[in-house]
Amino acid sequence: MRIIIIEGTMKIITHPLSGINRPTNKTAILMKLLLPAALLHPLTSAAQEQDQRLVVTGSRIEQKLEDVIGSVSIITDEQIKKQLASNLKDMFRYDPSITTTGSGADPQTLTVRGIGGNRLVYVKDGRRVNDGYAGGGGFIVGRGYFDTDSIQQVEVAKGAASSLYGSDGLGGIVVISTKDPSDYLSGEDTYIQQDAGYTGTSSQAKLGVTGANRLNNWAVSGVATLRDGSEVQNFDESLPGYSANSAAILLKAENTISSTQTMKLTLDYFGQENSQVIEVGSNETEDKDTSWAVSLDYDSDESTGWYDSWHAQTYFSSYEQASDQVRENALGYVDFNDYRFEQDIVGIRSLFSKSITGAGITHQLVYGIDLDQYDTVRPRLKTRINADSSIAFENQAQRAFPGADTTLAGLFIQDNIDIANSKWSFALGTRLDYYRLEAKSDPLYDDTLMDNIDESAFSPKVAMRYQFNDNLSGYLQYVSGFKIPPHDQAYQSHGVAPFYQILPNADLEPEESDSYEIGFRLRNDNLRLQFNVFSADFDNFIETVLVRTEPTFIPGVEQSFFQFQNLEKATVKGSELVATIYLTDAVNITTSVAYTDGENKATNQPLTSISPLQASLILNYGVREWDFALALRGVDAMTDVPTDDSGNNLVTSSGYGLVDLFAYYNTGSWTVTAGLENALDKEYVPYESIAGQAAGSDLNQFTQPGRTLSAGISYEF
């Protein structure tokens, strides 16, 4: 089971499950056990705070969580602090609805209801986060590189999101919001905090400092964090080691222009370096990931005939991933590889909100425009030194895919409708997108195969809610999603002669989804419960296809030619239950169960991205300055897996249960946090780490760390 700590409460959130029908009965039993007990206890302030929490994923403007139609998972700054979270996997380790691959300083990929990678939109402080590209082990290299210390809140809307966010909103939206100067100052003129911490899984030490100050109409803040650690080891600590360190700086300046106008300037930097030396001079790797962004935001609450509020943003972001490798070949020569992925984004946002009331109907209109221009390059250089120390070639360009210029433009509108003296409310939205993908000219590639891709997309949304009574409501929604063909798949053109070659395909169509969800929310004096059933159909999934083979000069060896093509049709369906019972003001229990089933309709095979049944239970006790949590995580065995070409099942996984313990102490100035993960020292392998591998594979490297201790301390001046 996976457990989550949220602002002094424990929260258990459901996660997509794979394969079989058993979990439906488990969910029903759990509800029968929870509901009678939940009717016995008084309302707590924690329950009220949960209802009033503000989110932006539902409408791109702030809404109370209880007013959002659809499922949203939230990670708060308090939760990050209490969990000692330092990366994506840490943040979502107790949210069974969201799984991750990778850990520590490795590339990390989020999967929501069986859909992940670049099929999710990532937005940080209003800016689109850079693309990733396919790396080894199913990782999406290039995403997930940011520091957690400055985060205010992370929201994940589950299901298609293109009606508001455009391309990549195929399976969901991840919105990361960092703290503004006003969040630190809270009416004061000065704020300073120093903190330090240690994460046991990666032997990572952390030092951080945060400061904010108010000067007349200006408020400024700065957050700086240094981390120094190593690899996340497997259970028996047999993996090759590497060192990892990072530095993050976030600077913000807010100016109050008038009582209705504000302006904000943001500079966001993150740099990480990983170094691994397995054998000096023959097997070395040094990876550097650097991202920085600058943005200017303007907000106006001066009401006009066209809007009540207006938010505008312009930004520039730059990301570079550099991998310098030394590899010795069995023939004696040594290759020095310089592999890079670089992407710059220029973006403009203009978002308007207008409330209109008439004839007993209130329309909350949200509309606007998004413009984003991507400049992507993928240089790869190789130098080869022969066994006799002579230079075979130097800085020779290697093929992968040419750079690309990508243009995204979208117009959107959503109307949130409330009808007076009615139990119904509605959300109707639509978005029209245009995109253009243009390959850069490069002598390494055949320009005649790199045609431009020009397309448009229409993404509607229809959602409605019915309030049965003061405590029970139900909702139903449909949302469409799409993702433009990725540049690295449309223009992929490389191979290893005479064995294989990947051919470009400029005729790729966008991937599309239709997402449906029906849900119920129950809230009374001591219970918060949400249950939903969802289904999503996906078309034009892009996968590699063997298109032909040709004989080579080597007897018995044929060269294989592959190409990315639109082939798959997939369906994902399931249900989720989240329940929090407030036993007293000091004690609460949160539990979550989720079931998901996914199938590739083209092959009638289960999707490898679906996770097994997961559930969690957290018992939280808080008194005065102390908060304690006992967290239980449970994962079912995964046996509903695809087969290989011979009809044999691919790898399965065993079920497991984990126990985590947390303690939190806060005096107002001093904060001390400690966590004991995998307290029973359980050896286990998550299915997400091994999905798609052959049965009988050695899984030792994928086992997770045993018992680990983490701690943090901070002082506020």
N, C-alpha and C positions, 0 to 999 in steps of 0.2 A: 504494500500500500504506500501511496505517496501522500505526504502531508504538507500543509502550507500554513505559515503563521502570518496573520494579517492584522496589523495594528492591535496587538494584544489579544487577538482571537485566533483560533485555529480554523483553517478553511480547507475543506476537501473538495476537489473539483474533478469532474469526470473526464474520461479520456476515451477516444475511439478504440474499439476492440475489434478483434478479428475473428471471423470464422463461423462460430457456431451459435445455436439458439439458447444455450443454457443460461446466459446472463440475464435474460428477460425474467425468469423465475426468481433469480437472486435479487433483482431490483424490487420485484413485488414484495418479497419477504422482508426486505430492508424497510420499505415504506410502512408495512404493517407494524414493524417493531418500533419505528421512530415516531409515528404520528400520535399514538395514544400517550406516550410519555411527554410529548411536546405540549400537551394541553394543560400541564399542571403548574407552570411556572410564570413569573412576572416578566414584563418587558424590561430590557436593560438598555443603557445608553449605547452600548456597542451595537445593538441591533438597529437603533435609530441612525447611528452614524453610517452604517453600511447602506441603508436606504438612501441617505443624502449624498453619498459619494458621487462626484461629478466625473463624467466620461465624455469623450468627443467622437468616438468611433461611429456612433449611430447616426449622427447628422452633420459632423464636422463643426458643430458648435457644442458648447457645454450643455449636458442634460444630466438630470439625476439618474443614477443607475436604475432605480425602480421604474423610470419612464421609458427606458430603452426597449424597443421591440427586438428580440433576438438574444443570442447568447454572447456574453462578453466575459473574458477572464481578466482579472486585474492584479498586477503586482505593484505594491506601494513602496514608498521609501522606507517606511517602518518595517515592512516585511523583508526588504533587502538587508536592512541593518540587523534584524533579529536572526536571519538565516545566514549572515556573513557571506552573502552572495557576491561573487566577483566576476561572473560571466553569465552567458545565456543559460547554460545548463544548470548552474546553481539557482538562477532565478526561477526556473520552471521545473525543478526536480520534484516539487510537491504538487504539481498540477497535472493530473493524469490525462487531461484532455489535450495536452501539448507535450510532445516528446522531442528529444534532441539526439543528434549524433555528434560525436566529438566531445572533448572535454578539456578543461584547463585552457592552455594557450593554443590548442589545435583549432582548425576550422570547425565551426559548429553550424548545424542546420536544424531549424525548427520544422516540425511537422504538426499540422493541425487537422484532426479528423482524417488522417491518411494522406493529406496533401501538404507538400512542403517545398523547400528550396526557393527557387526564383518564382514559384507559383503563388507566393505570398508577397503582398506589398509591405515594405518597411518604410516608415516615415519617422524621422527624428526632428522634433521641434519644427514641424511643418515642411522639412526638406525630405525629398526622396533619398533613401540610402542607395549607395552604389550597387550595381549588379554583382553577382558572383559568376563563377564559371565552374564547370564540373571538375572536381579533383578526384584523387584516389579515394576508394572506400565509400563512394557516394556522397562525399562532402561537397559543399558548395563553397569553394575558396573565395574569400573576398567579403564575406558577410559576418556579422557578429563581432566585429572588432570595435568595441567601445568600452568605456569604464562605467562602473555602476555607482560610484560615489555621488555623482551629481544628479542622479535620476529622481524625479518627483513621482512618476507613475508610468507603468507600462500597461497598455491595453491591447488585448488580442480579441478582435471580433471574429467569431468562427463562422465560416461560410463565405460565399462570394461577396465581394465588396466593390465591384467595378462601377456600380451606379454612382458612387461618390468619389472613388479614387482611380478609376481607369485601369490601364494595363497592369498586369500582375495580380489583380484582385480576383484570381481564379478560385483560391481556397480560403482567403482571409486577409486580414490587415493587422499589422503589428505597428502600434503607435507608441513611440518613446518620447516622453516629455521630461525635460530637465528643469531644475529649479531656477527661478528668476531671483534677482536681488530682493524683491519684496517678500519672497517666501522665507528668506533667511532673517530679514529685519523685523517683520511682524510688528511694525510701529516703532521700533527702536532705531537709533542712529548708527549703531555699530554692532557687528557680529563677527566673532572669531571662534573657530573650532580646530583643534588638532586631534588626530586620531592615528592609531596604529593597530595592526592586526596580523593574524597568522592563520593560513588555510592549510589544514593538514593533508588534504588529498594531493595538493601540488607543492607542498613544502614552501608555500609562498608567504613572504613577509611584505607588509604594506605600510607605507607612511603617507599621510595626507594632511593637507591644511586647507581650510575654507575661510574666506573672509568676505565681508560685505560692509558697505558704508553708504550713508546718505549725505549728499552735498546739495543743499537747496533743492532744485528741481531734478537733480540727478540721483540715481541709486545705482551702485556698481557692486559686482561680486566677482570672486575668482575662486576656482577650485583646482588644486593641483594634487595629483596622486602618483606615487611611484610604487611599483610592484616588482619583486625579484623572487623568482621561484624556479621550479623544474617541472619535469614531465609528471603527468598523472599516471601512476604505476598500476599494473594489474595486481591480482590478489597476492601472488607469490613474488612480486617485485622483480620480475625477470626481463622487463622490457629495456631496450637500449635507452640510456639516459639522454636528456638534453636540458639546457638551461633556457629560461624564458624570463624576460623582463619587459616592462612597459612603463610608459609615462603618459599622463593625460592632463590636459589643461583646458578649462572652460572659463572664458571671460565674458561677462555680460554688463551692459550699461543701459539703463532705462532712463528716459527723459520724459517728464510730465510737461507736455507742451501747454496744455490747458486742462480744465476740468473734464473735458470730453475727449482729449487727444493724447496719445502716448506714442513714443517711438522707442525701439529696442535694437541695439547692435550686439551681435553674438559672434565670438570667435571660438571655435571648437577644434581641438587638436588631440589626436591619439596616435601613438607610435608603439610598436611592439617588435621585439627581436627575439628569435629562437635560434639557438645554435646547438648542433649535434655533431659530435666527432666520434664515429665508430672505429675508424682506423685512419690515423694521420696520413694525409697524402693520397689516400685511395677511396675513402668513403666519408665525406664531410658535407654538411648542409648548413647554410645560414639563410634563414628567412626573415625578411623585414616587411612589416605592414605599416603603412603610414597613411593616415587620412586627416584632412583638415577642411574646415568649412567656415565661411563668413556669411552672415545673413543680416538683413535689415528689415525689421518689422514695423508696420504702422497700424495703429488701431484708433478708430474713431467711433464714439457713441453719440455723435451729434446727429439727431434724427432728421431725415429728409423725406421727401415723398417717395424716394426709391429704396431707402434702407433706414433701419434703426441703428445698425452697427455695420462697420466696414473694417475688414482686416486685409492688409496687403503685405506681401513679402517678396523680396528678391534675394537670391542667394547664389553662391558659387561654392562647389565642393570638389575636392580632388582626392583620389585614392590611388595608391601605388602598392602593389605586392611584388616584391623582388625575392627571387630564390636563386642563390649562388650555390652550385653543387660541384663537388669533385667526385668523379666516378672512375674507378680503374676497371678496365675490361679484362676478360680472361686471356686475351691475346697479348696483354702487356701494355697497351696504350692507355693513357689517362685523358678523360674528357673533363673540361672545365665549362660548365653550363651556366649561362646567365639568362634566366627565364623571368619574364615580367608580365604583369597585367596592370594597365593604367587606364583610369577613367576620370574624366572631368565632366561635371554637370553644371549647367546654368539653368536656373529656374525662376519663374515668376508666378505668384499666386495673387488672386483677388477674390475675396469671399465676402458676400453680403448676406445680411439677415434682416427680415422685415416681418413684423407681426400685423396682421389685418383681421379685424373683427367686424362681423356684420351678420344679421339675421340669425343670431345665436350660434354662429360658427366662427372659431378662431383658426386662422391659417398662420403658421409659423414657417415662412418661406426662407430657405437657404439656397443661394445660387452663386455661381461664380465661374471662374476660368482658371485653368492650369496650363502653363507652358513649360516644357522641359527639353533641353538640348543636351544630348550625351555625345562625348567625344571619347572613343574607346580604341586603344591600341594593345597589341599583344606581341611585343618584340621577344624573339628567342635567338640567342647567339651561342655559338659553341667554338671552343678552342681545343684542338687535340694535340697531345704530346706523345710521340712514339716511344716505344720501349727504349730506344737508344738516345732519348732526350731531344731528338730533332722535332721541329714543329711541322705537323702534317698540314694544318691550316689554322688560321687565327680569326676569331670573331666572325665565323661563317654564319650567315643568317639561316635559321631553320624555319620550316613551314609549320603553321598551326592553323590560324585563321587571320585574314587581313583585318586591320582596324576598320571601324565602322562609325558613321555619324547617324545618330538616331534622334528623330524629332517626335515629341509627343505633345499633342494639343487637345484639350478637353473642355467642353461646356457642360455644366451640370445644374440641376435644380431639384430640390426636394421640398415637399409640402407636408408638414406635420399638422394634422387636422384634429381639432377637438370640438366636439358638438355639445353645446350646453344641454343639461338635463338629459343626457344620453349616456349609455354605458359603452358606446363605441368611440374609438379613436383610430386614426389612419395615418400612414406615412406613404406617400406616393412620390417616386423619384425617377429620374431618367438622366442619362448622360450620353453625349455624342462625342466620340473620340476620333481623331485623325492621327495616323502615325506614318512615318517614312523611315526606312532603313536603307542606308546607302554605304556600300563597301568602299573603303579607301583604295586608291590605285596603288598597287605594289608589284614590282617586277617578279616577285616570287610566285604570283598567282595569275591564272588566266582570267583576264577581265571580262571575257565574253560569258563566263559562268557566274559572274557576280552581279546579276541584275539588281536594280533597286526594287524594294518592296514598298508599295503604297497601298494602304488599306484604311478603312474606317470601321468603327464599331459602335453599336447602339446597345446600351445596357439599362434596362428598366428595373424598377423595384416596386413591389406592391406589398404592403404590410398592414395588418389591422389588429387591434386589441379589443377585447370585450371584458368589462369589469362585472363579474357575476355578483359580487358583494364587496364590502369593505376589505375583506381579507383575501379573496380569490379572484384572479384574472387569468385570461387565456389569450394567446396570440397566434397569429398565422402569418407567415411571410414567404414571398418569393423574390429572389435576387439573381440576376445574371452576372457572369464574370467572364473575363477574357484575358489572354496574355499574348502579346505580340511574339512572332518567331524570334528567338534569341539570336544575336549576331554570331555567336560562336557555333551555332548549329546551322544557320542558313549558309554561312560562308566557310564552314570547316573544310579544310583542304590540306591534308597531310597524310603521311603514311611511313611505313618502314619497308622499303623495297628489298626483296621481291615478295614480301609476305602479305601486306595489306595496304589499302589506300582508302581514305575517307573522301567522298565526293561532295562538293557543295550542292545546295538545293535552294535556289532563290524562289521556288514556287511554293514554299511552305505557307500554310494557312494559320491564322491565329488559333490557339487553343481556346476552347469555350466551355462554360459550365452553366448549369441551371440548378439552383440551390433552393430547397424547400425546407421549412421548419415549422412545426406546431409545438407550442409549449404552454405550460401552466405555472403560475407563481402563487404560492400560498404564504401569507404572512399574518401572524397574530402576535400576541403579547410576548411570545417567547420562541417563535419559530420563523425561520426563513427557509423556504423550500422552493426549488425550481426543478421541473421535470420537462424534458423535451424529446421529441422524436424528429429526426432529420433525414433527408435524402438528397443526394446530389448526383447529377448526371454530367459526365465530362466527355467532350468530343474533341477529336483532332489532336489527342496527345501525341507529342513528338518523341519518337524513339528511333534507334538505329536499326537499319534493315540491310541484310546481305542482298545486294542487287545482282551480282554476277561473280564468276571466278574465271581466271585465265591461266593457262599453263605458263610456266616460267622456264628459265634456262636450267633450273635445278630439277633433275628427274624426280617425279613423284610429288613435286611441290607446286601448288597452284596459288596464285595471288588472289586474295579476297578483296572485293570492292564493296564498301559500306556507304550508306547515305542516311541522313536524318530525314524521316518522312512522317507525315500525318497518318497515323494508323489506329491508335488505340481509341476505343470507346470504353469508358469505365463508369462504374456506379459505386458510390459509397453511401451507406445508410447505417443508422444506429440510433441509440437513445442515451441520454445522460440524466443523472440525478445528482443534485447538490442540496444538502440540508444542513442547517446550523441550528442547534438547540441551545438556548441560553438558559441553563439550569438555575443560575443565580447571577448576581452582578460579577462574581469572581470566577465562575466556572462555566465553560461552554464546550460543546462537542460539535465538530463538523465532520460530516461524512460525505463521500462522493463515490458514485459508481458509474461506469460508462460501458457501452457496448457498441462496437462498430464492425461492420462487415464490408469488405471492398472486393470488387471483381473486375478483371479486365475482360470486357465483353468480346473482344476479338479472339481471345484464346480460352475463355471460360476458366481462367486461372485466378486464384486469389492475388490481390496486390501485395507486394512485399513491403509497401509503406504502411500497411495497417498494423497496429500494435495489438497485443493480446489484452484480454480483460484486465483492467486495473481498478483498484479501489483504494481508498485511504480513510483513515480515522485519526483525528487529532483531539486529544484531551488537553485543554488549556486551563491553567489556574493562575490568576493574577491577584496579588494582594499588595497594597501600598506600593513600594518601589520595586517589587519583584514580579516576575512573570516566568512561569514554568510551563513547558510543553512536552507531552509524550506523544510521539508521532509514529504511527504504524503505516507501512506501505505494503501492499500485496499485489502481486502480478501473477496471473494465471499462466499455465503452460500454453505455448503456441504450437498447435499441431495442424491447423488449417493453412497449409503452405503450398506454393506452386510446385510443379514437377519439372524435371529436366527433359531434354529431348528424348530420353529413353523411357520416360514415364515414371522415373523414380522421384520420390519426394526430396525437395531441397531441405536444408537444415531446419530442424525444429528447436524449440527452447523449452527448458523446464520452468515451472513456476517457482516463486520464491517469496519470502516475507522478510521485511526489514523493520528494525526498531531504531528510531533516532530520539535523542534527548536534547533539549535546549533550555538555557537559563538566561535571563535578562534582568539587569539591575540598573535603575536610573534614579539619580538623586536630583535631576534638574540640570546640574552642571556635569557630573560624571556619569558615564554610561559604560557598563561592562557587559559583554555578551560572551557566552560559551556554548559550543555545540559538540555533541558526540554523535557522529554519523555511523550507521551500521554497528550499533552498540554490541550486537551479539556476534560480530566478526563473521558474517555470512559470506560464503563464496557464491557468486551468481553472475549470470551473463544476460544482459538485456537483449531482447529479440532485435531491437532496432540496430544493434551493432553487428549482427551476423546475418540479417535477412538477405536471402538470395544466394547464399553460399551453398556449396555441395554438402550433402549429408556425409558425416564422418570427418569433416574438416577439424583440424586442431583449433579449439576455441580458447586455449589458455590465454592468448594475448588479449582477448576481449573480456576476460573476467574483470570485475570492478574492484576498487580498493577495499581493503578490509576495514577494521575499526580505525577511525581517524578523529582527531580532536582539533577543533578550530576555536579561535578566541579573538576578541576585539575590545579595544578600549578607546574612549574619546572624552575630551574635556571641552566644554563651551565656556568662553570668557563672557 
